[in-house]
């Protein structure tokens, strides 16, 4: 029996993009190709040598056509900059602009594809799923099995603004099309429409790692050294309480922060004796090596059961103690961590289920009749 599958993965975010959804597509496609399956990745158009990468990773990478939608500039003038941000926010909220273009680009690509064993679409953004739903017909299935992979529910968002009601109709329409909807953890199930929850399968974020790497000895830092990697969201993943406490703390420490939202904590700097080092996102491999040298790492909780940041898996892989900061943060637990007491560390159970080999197997098990 020939177990080789033809698999097409559609992901807006892919190498060299640094994001959880990009890592999802990268690790999954590499593992499936490593097993000998015929893998085609369809991604956004970007100026990158995908032909060479495809040869190196033993897969094919196809770019969608370039975007035709105008982009709003980041003006230096304050008034123009504010106007640009407001207009951009309104367009995103009301029309999914500019990501709505992906719906038509994905549809255009998938209408030309057929006879695949599996179609895996990866969101965010959700127009990737919508484009696949538009292309998939009774007489043009594209693949035997379609798995719509979702990081977060579309409507149960952490955004401070609710999505317009009319997107609910699109969400309900598209959810009828895939054979399965994969989500990273059980808590997210409640974020989906009741009528499609029977399609949901739990497939966590997957990474290629060696479990023995998590058993390294504790680092020796001259002062308590810790890190946070990721974004901030006002009202949910809010850095305010943490930085308010640190700004008043009278002890030496070193805090490494990897984020695109540094503007949200500028008012809390400088600290009394602490040292804050702010960096943009860096490649995951480099970040992991840095995190392994920390005394501990920080997770700022989303304070919502349907959301679980994938950074927790990376944190667990490093083997460093995790301090989880939720809405009830008081500073006492952080002070204990700074003094080397990790008794209240966050525990991530069953780390092996996040290994990409197990994650890829979970996807392959969904292949109907396969």
C-alpha positions as CSV (number, residue, x, y, z in Angstrom):
1,X,0.0,0.0,0.0
2,X,1.4,3.4,-0.9
3,X,1.0,5.8,2.1
4,X,2.4,8.8,0.2
5,X,-0.1,11.7,0.3
6,X,-0.6,14.8,-1.9
7,X,-1.1,17.6,0.6
8,X,-1.7,21.3,-0.1
9,X,-1.2,23.8,2.7
10,X,-2.5,27.4,2.3
11,X,-1.0,29.8,4.8
12,X,-0.8,33.6,4.5
13,X,2.1,33.6,7.0
14,X,5.1,31.5,6.0
15,X,8.9,31.7,6.2
16,X,10.5,34.2,6.7
17,X,7.6,35.7,8.7
18,X,7.9,35.6,12.5
19,X,4.5,34.7,13.9
20,X,2.8,31.7,15.6
21,X,0.8,31.0,12.4
22,X,3.9,31.1,10.3
23,X,5.7,28.6,12.7
24,X,2.6,26.4,12.4
25,X,2.8,26.2,8.6
26,X,6.6,25.9,8.5
27,X,6.9,23.1,11.1
28,X,4.0,21.1,9.7
29,X,5.0,21.4,6.0
30,X,8.6,20.4,6.8
31,X,7.6,17.4,8.9
32,X,5.1,16.2,6.2
33,X,7.7,16.6,3.5
34,X,10.3,14.8,5.7
35,X,8.0,11.8,5.8
36,X,8.0,11.7,2.0
37,X,4.6,13.2,1.3
38,X,4.2,15.5,-1.7
39,X,3.7,18.9,-0.1
40,X,2.6,22.2,-1.8
41,X,2.5,25.3,0.3
42,X,0.6,28.3,-1.1
43,X,1.4,31.6,0.6
44,X,1.4,35.4,0.1
45,X,3.5,37.0,-2.6
46,X,6.7,38.3,-1.0
47,X,10.2,39.0,-2.2
48,X,11.8,35.8,-1.2
49,X,13.6,32.9,-2.9
50,X,11.0,30.2,-2.4
51,X,12.4,28.1,-5.2
52,X,15.6,27.5,-3.3
53,X,13.8,27.0,0.0
54,X,11.5,24.5,-1.6
55,X,14.4,22.4,-2.9
56,X,16.1,22.6,0.6
57,X,12.9,21.6,2.4
58,X,11.8,19.0,-0.3
59,X,8.5,20.7,-1.0
60,X,7.0,23.1,-3.5
61,X,6.1,26.7,-2.6
62,X,3.7,28.7,-4.7
63,X,3.2,32.4,-4.2
64,X,-0.2,34.1,-4.8
65,X,-0.3,37.1,-7.1
66,X,0.9,40.5,-5.6
67,X,-1.6,42.6,-3.7
68,X,-3.3,45.4,-5.7
69,X,-4.8,47.2,-2.7
70,X,-3.3,50.5,-1.6
71,X,-1.5,50.6,1.7
72,X,-1.6,53.5,4.2
73,X,1.7,55.0,5.0
74,X,3.1,55.6,8.5
75,X,3.4,59.4,8.3
76,X,5.8,61.3,10.5
77,X,3.3,64.1,10.9
78,X,1.3,63.4,14.0
79,X,-2.0,64.5,12.5
80,X,-1.6,62.5,9.3
81,X,-0.3,59.5,11.3
82,X,-3.3,59.6,13.6
83,X,-5.7,59.9,10.6
84,X,-4.0,57.0,8.9
85,X,-4.3,54.7,11.9
86,X,-8.0,55.6,12.4
87,X,-8.8,54.9,8.7
88,X,-6.8,51.7,8.8
89,X,-8.6,50.5,12.0
90,X,-12.0,51.3,10.5
91,X,-11.2,49.4,7.2
92,X,-9.9,46.4,9.2
93,X,-13.0,46.3,11.4
94,X,-15.7,46.8,8.7
95,X,-14.2,45.1,5.7
96,X,-11.2,42.9,6.9
97,X,-9.1,45.2,4.8
98,X,-6.6,44.4,3.4
99,X,-6.8,40.7,4.2
100,X,-10.2,40.3,2.5
101,X,-8.2,40.2,-0.7
102,X,-6.9,36.8,0.3
103,X,-10.3,35.4,0.0
104,X,-10.3,36.0,-3.8
105,X,-6.6,35.1,-4.2
106,X,-7.0,31.8,-2.4
107,X,-10.1,31.0,-4.4
108,X,-8.3,31.8,-7.7
109,X,-5.4,29.4,-6.8
110,X,-7.5,26.5,-5.4
111,X,-9.9,26.5,-8.4
112,X,-6.9,25.2,-10.4
113,X,-6.0,22.5,-7.9
114,X,-7.5,19.0,-7.7
115,X,-6.9,15.4,-6.7
116,X,-5.2,16.2,-3.4
117,X,-5.5,13.9,-0.4
118,X,-5.5,16.7,2.1
119,X,-6.1,20.5,2.0
120,X,-5.0,22.3,5.1
121,X,-5.8,26.0,5.4
122,X,-4.2,28.0,8.2
123,X,-5.7,31.1,9.8
124,X,-5.3,33.9,10.8
125,X,-6.3,35.7,8.7
126,X,-9.6,34.0,8.2
127,X,-10.1,35.1,4.6
128,X,-7.7,32.2,3.8
129,X,-10.5,29.8,5.0
130,X,-13.2,31.8,3.2
131,X,-11.3,31.6,-0.1
132,X,-11.1,27.8,0.2
133,X,-14.8,27.6,1.0
134,X,-15.5,29.7,-2.1
135,X,-13.4,27.3,-4.3
136,X,-14.7,24.0,-2.8
137,X,-17.7,22.7,-4.7
138,X,-19.5,19.4,-4.8
139,X,-17.9,18.7,-8.2
140,X,-14.6,20.3,-7.3
141,X,-13.5,19.1,-3.8
142,X,-9.9,20.1,-4.3
143,X,-8.9,17.4,-1.8
144,X,-10.5,14.3,-0.2
145,X,-10.2,16.0,3.2
146,X,-10.2,19.7,4.1
147,X,-8.9,20.7,7.6
148,X,-9.4,24.4,8.5
149,X,-6.8,25.1,11.1
150,X,-7.6,28.0,13.4
151,X,-5.4,29.7,16.0
152,X,-8.1,31.7,17.7
153,X,-11.9,31.8,17.2
154,X,-13.0,34.5,14.7
155,X,-15.7,36.1,16.8
156,X,-14.4,35.5,20.3
157,X,-11.6,37.9,19.8
158,X,-9.3,39.7,22.3
159,X,-9.8,42.9,20.3
160,X,-11.5,45.7,22.1
161,X,-13.9,46.2,19.2
162,X,-16.5,43.6,18.2
163,X,-16.7,42.4,14.7
164,X,-19.8,43.6,12.7
165,X,-22.8,41.2,12.7
166,X,-22.6,40.5,9.0
167,X,-19.3,38.6,9.4
168,X,-21.3,36.1,11.4
169,X,-23.1,35.0,8.2
170,X,-19.7,34.5,6.5
171,X,-18.4,32.5,9.5
172,X,-21.4,30.2,9.5
173,X,-21.3,29.7,5.7
174,X,-17.6,28.8,5.6
175,X,-17.8,26.5,8.6
176,X,-20.1,24.2,6.6
177,X,-17.4,23.5,4.1
178,X,-14.4,21.9,5.8
179,X,-14.5,18.3,7.0
180,X,-12.7,19.3,10.2
181,X,-11.8,22.4,12.1
182,X,-8.6,22.0,14.1
183,X,-8.0,24.2,17.1
184,X,-4.9,24.2,19.5
185,X,-6.6,23.5,22.8
186,X,-9.9,22.4,24.3
187,X,-10.7,25.7,25.9
188,X,-11.2,27.3,22.5
189,X,-14.1,25.0,21.6
190,X,-16.7,27.3,23.2
191,X,-15.6,30.1,20.9
192,X,-17.1,28.4,17.8
193,X,-20.7,28.1,16.6
194,X,-22.5,25.2,18.4
195,X,-23.5,23.6,15.0
196,X,-19.9,23.1,14.0
197,X,-18.4,21.9,17.2
198,X,-18.7,18.3,16.1
199,X,-16.2,19.0,13.4
200,X,-13.6,20.3,15.9
201,X,-10.4,18.3,16.6
202,X,-7.7,19.4,19.1
203,X,-4.3,19.6,17.4
204,X,-1.8,21.7,19.4
205,X,0.9,23.9,18.1
206,X,3.9,21.8,17.1
207,X,7.6,22.3,17.1
208,X,10.7,20.2,16.4
209,X,12.6,19.9,19.7
210,X,14.7,17.5,21.8
211,X,13.1,16.8,25.2
212,X,16.6,16.4,26.7
213,X,17.2,20.1,26.0
214,X,14.7,21.0,28.6
215,X,16.8,19.3,31.4
216,X,19.7,21.7,31.3
217,X,21.2,23.1,34.5
218,X,20.1,26.5,35.8
219,X,22.0,29.5,34.4
220,X,24.3,31.6,36.5
221,X,23.3,35.3,36.1
222,X,24.8,38.1,38.2
223,X,21.3,39.5,38.8
224,X,17.8,38.0,38.4
225,X,17.3,37.8,34.6
226,X,14.0,37.2,33.0
227,X,12.2,37.7,29.6
228,X,8.9,38.1,27.9
229,X,8.3,37.5,24.2
230,X,5.1,38.6,22.5
231,X,2.5,41.3,22.1
232,X,0.4,43.2,24.4
233,X,-3.4,43.8,24.3
234,X,-5.0,46.5,26.4
235,X,-7.6,45.1,28.8
236,X,-6.6,41.5,28.3
237,X,-2.9,40.9,27.8
238,X,-2.2,44.1,29.7
239,X,1.5,44.8,30.7
240,X,0.4,47.7,33.0
241,X,0.3,46.0,36.4
242,X,3.7,44.3,35.8
243,X,5.5,47.4,34.7
244,X,3.9,49.5,37.5
245,X,5.3,47.1,40.0
246,X,8.8,46.9,38.4
247,X,9.0,50.7,38.2
248,X,8.8,50.9,41.9
249,X,10.9,47.9,42.7
250,X,14.2,48.8,44.5
251,X,16.4,45.8,43.6
252,X,18.6,44.9,40.7
253,X,17.4,42.8,37.8
254,X,17.6,42.5,34.0
255,X,14.5,42.2,31.9
256,X,14.6,41.3,28.2
257,X,11.5,42.2,26.2
258,X,10.9,41.0,22.7
259,X,7.8,42.8,21.3
260,X,6.4,45.1,18.6
261,X,4.3,47.0,21.2
262,X,7.1,48.8,23.1
263,X,5.1,52.0,23.0
264,X,2.7,50.5,25.6
265,X,5.3,50.4,28.3
266,X,7.4,53.5,27.6
267,X,5.9,55.5,30.4
268,X,7.1,53.0,33.0
269,X,10.8,53.3,32.1
270,X,13.4,53.9,33.6
271,X,13.2,51.6,36.6
272,X,15.0,52.3,39.8
273,X,17.7,49.7,39.6
274,X,16.4,47.4,37.0
275,X,17.6,47.2,33.4
276,X,15.2,46.8,30.6
277,X,16.3,45.7,27.1
278,X,13.7,46.1,24.4
279,X,14.0,44.3,21.1
280,X,11.8,43.6,18.1
281,X,10.9,40.0,17.3
282,X,13.8,37.8,16.3
283,X,14.0,34.4,14.6
284,X,12.6,31.7,16.8
285,X,15.8,29.7,16.9
286,X,17.8,32.6,18.2
287,X,15.1,33.6,20.7
288,X,15.0,30.0,22.1
289,X,18.7,30.1,22.8
290,X,18.4,33.4,24.6
291,X,15.4,32.2,26.7
292,X,17.4,29.2,27.8
293,X,19.8,31.5,29.6
294,X,17.0,33.2,31.6
295,X,16.4,32.5,35.3
296,X,12.7,32.5,34.4
297,X,10.3,33.7,31.7
298,X,7.0,35.6,32.0
299,X,3.6,34.9,30.4
300,X,1.0,37.6,30.6
301,X,-2.3,35.8,30.7
302,X,-5.0,36.6,28.1
303,X,-7.6,36.2,30.9
304,X,-9.9,34.3,28.5
305,X,-10.4,30.5,28.4
306,X,-10.7,30.4,24.6
307,X,-7.2,31.8,24.1
308,X,-3.9,30.1,25.0
309,X,-0.7,31.7,23.6
310,X,1.6,29.3,21.7
311,X,4.6,31.0,23.4
312,X,3.8,28.8,26.4
313,X,5.0,25.8,24.5
314,X,8.3,27.5,23.6
315,X,8.7,28.5,27.2
316,X,8.1,24.9,28.4
317,X,10.7,23.6,25.8
318,X,13.3,25.9,27.3
319,X,12.9,24.3,30.7
320,X,12.8,27.7,32.4
321,X,10.3,28.4,35.2
322,X,7.2,30.2,33.9
323,X,5.7,33.0,35.9
324,X,2.0,33.5,34.8
325,X,0.7,36.9,35.4
326,X,-3.1,37.2,35.4
327,X,-5.6,39.9,36.2
328,X,-5.1,39.2,40.0
329,X,-1.4,40.2,39.8
330,X,-0.1,41.6,43.1
331,X,3.7,41.5,42.7
332,X,4.3,39.0,45.5
333,X,4.8,36.0,43.2
334,X,7.2,38.1,41.0
335,X,9.2,39.1,44.0
336,X,9.4,35.4,45.0
337,X,10.7,34.5,41.5
338,X,13.3,37.3,41.7
339,X,14.5,35.7,44.9
340,X,14.7,32.3,43.3
341,X,11.5,30.8,44.7
342,X,9.8,29.1,41.7
343,X,7.3,27.0,43.8
344,X,4.3,28.7,42.0
345,X,5.7,28.2,38.6
346,X,3.3,27.4,35.8
347,X,3.4,23.7,34.7
348,X,2.9,22.6,31.1
349,X,1.8,19.0,31.1
350,X,2.6,16.4,28.4
351,X,5.2,18.3,26.5
352,X,5.7,15.5,24.0
353,X,2.2,16.1,22.5
354,X,3.6,19.4,21.1
355,X,6.4,17.6,19.2
356,X,5.8,18.2,15.5
357,X,6.0,14.4,14.8
358,X,2.9,13.8,16.9
359,X,1.2,16.9,15.6
360,X,1.7,15.9,12.0
361,X,0.4,12.4,12.8
362,X,-2.8,14.0,14.2
363,X,-3.4,15.8,10.9
364,X,-2.8,12.7,8.8
365,X,-5.2,10.7,10.9
366,X,-8.0,13.1,9.7
367,X,-7.5,12.0,6.1
368,X,-10.8,10.5,5.1
369,X,-10.4,7.0,3.9
370,X,-6.6,7.4,4.2
